[in-house]
């Protein structure tokens, strides 16, 4: 166990923590917006309104942005996991 291993583990753990913390907020907000959008769709269907799937709303744009933020944070966490794995792999 050398200094390179320790450095990779430390960097990996820090990146996983940062990625998780950055993904948690946008993912929770995305789930809330998705549920709200589903409620609106059910209400409009109940009223007899027609809602096309390709219709862009403010909520759909916000969900797209939140998904991108969560995906970026998830990529950071994955890089952290790879660093931890490399820390174990390198001798």
N, C-alpha and C positions, 0 to 999 in steps of 0.2 A: 504494500500500500504506500504509494509515493505521493508527493505533493500534487502531481497532475491529477491523480484520482480524487484527492480531497477537493481540489479546485473544481473539477467537473461536477462532483456531488453537490458542492455548495452552490455553484451557478445553476445547476439543475433544480435544486430545491427552491431557490429564489425565483427562478422563472416559472415554476409550477404555481407558486403562491401568487405571483403577480398576475399570471394568466387567469387563475381562478377568481381572484378579486376583481379583475377587469371584466370578466364574463358574467359574473353573478348578477350585476345590476341590469345590464341590457337584456339578458335572457329573461329575467323576471318581468321586466316591462313588456318585452315581446310577447310573453305568454298571456299577460293581462290584455294587451291590445288584440291578440288573436281571439281570445274568448269574447271580448266586447264586439269584435267584428262578426263573430259567429252569431251572437245574440241579435245584432242588427239584421243580419241576413235572415234569421228565423222570423223576426218581426215583419220584415218586408215580404217574406213569402206568405206569412199568415194574412197580411193585408191584401195580398194579391199583386204586389208590385213585382216587376221584373228587374232582376239585378244580374247583369252580365259578369262573367268571371274576369274579363279583361278590363273592367272599369277600375280606373286608378282613383283612389281616395287618399285623403291626408293620412288616414290610419295605415293604408297599405304602403305608402312611401315611408312612414315612420317605422313600420315593421321591417321593411327592407334595410333601412339604415341600422336598426337594432340587430338584425341578423348578421349584417356585415361586421359590426363591432364585436358581437359574441364570437363569430368565426375567427376574427383576428386574434382575440384573446385566447381562444382555444388553440390556435396555432402556436402562440407563445408558450402555452402550457405543454404542448406536444414537444416543442424544442427542448423544454426543460426535462421531460421524461427521457428524451434521446440522450441528453447530456448525462443524466444519472446512469442510463444503461451503458454509455461509453465509459463512464467512470469505473464500472464493474468489469467491462470488457478489456480495457487497456491494462497491461501489466508493466 
